[in-house]
Amino acid sequence: MSSDLPSLGSTIENTDETATAAVDGLGDALAQLDGVRAGEVDESVLPEFEREDTSDEIVSTRPALQALNEQQLDALREFRDEGVEHRPALLRWLLRLQYRTLGRLPDYWYFHIATDPTALACVLTGPTRGVYNRRGETNVTPKEAWGTRRRLVARYLRPACREAFRFLRPKATEYLDDEYDPEKMAALAMRPALDEHYQRQEEALAEFHEGFESADVLDAWLQRLDAATFGTMKAVHPEFDYELTTTRLQPELSTSSEQMYVEARERIIARFLLPACNVAVRELAERAGESDDQETTASSGVEL
């Protein structure tokens, strides 16, 4: 699994330089603004960009694209403006993000965002955010945290959303009949299979985070994990089952509710389970069918 992601700490501290380098030609274009505003043209006579006068509401002929775009916007706003209260909520939010990006974020990114101390100090907003940072680096103001989350959206999340949109575009059905009911198209990107597997994966992650009563229950969970992720753990870490069940930290790792073991399970979720789910989402998005018929392929009603 690749690990060439720039450190989130450096992203936070070097944002201006990083942003300028990333945009490339945009910086040059903005640099010319002073010359344009030097008084060569009287701004009072500059023509306006006029839109055609129409009172008709724009109706998308590809509602799956519109639905995905709106769901992505909601997710990015939530992340930027509210952050996430604690790490278990962050792990669940990251799973939802995988479905809104159709698995387009790199697999390793989820481990980074859920374990990097500087990132957690900016992403988590609840009173327990400091417990994940042994160095105590949580002296971040709300304004600084908001700015960091906004930069993370611009650097990683929105590009992944855009890639997902472009991936879905040729697969989205065009509806020329304006009688369709958008309310019936509640499933994520109008693909009920995505709803179903989101529920399976969310349940699998919740069970692992909570822990298990016995080795037998853990073994049964490992079997069900394949159904939730299409067996993609093989691509993420082929020895996952063996190493998990034979580590010297067992049985406490899988059964104990002590903080150190709960945190260890959270790191395992971020390092192995979320990447496996991400691979599964990519595979599922390749073949999931579109439906606007609530009676035959109804959405689960889960808000992703």
Secondary structure as UniProt FT lines:
FT   HELIX           8..13
FT   HELIX           15..23
FT   HELIX           25..31
FT   HELIX           33..36
FT   HELIX           43..45
FT   HELIX           63..82
FT   HELIX           87..100
FT   TURN            101..103
FT   TURN            107..108
FT   HELIX           109..115
FT   HELIX           117..123
FT   TURN            127..128
FT   HELIX           129..132
FT   TURN            134..135
FT   HELIX           142..152
FT   HELIX           153..157
FT   HELIX           158..168
FT   HELIX           169..171
FT   TURN            178..179
FT   HELIX           182..184
FT   HELIX           188..190
FT   HELIX           192..210
FT   HELIX           215..229
FT   TURN            230..232
FT   HELIX           233..236
FT   TURN            238..239
FT   HELIX           240..246
FT   TURN            248..251
FT   HELIX           252..255
FT   HELIX           259..268
FT   HELIX           269..273
FT   HELIX           274..287
FT   TURN            294..296
//
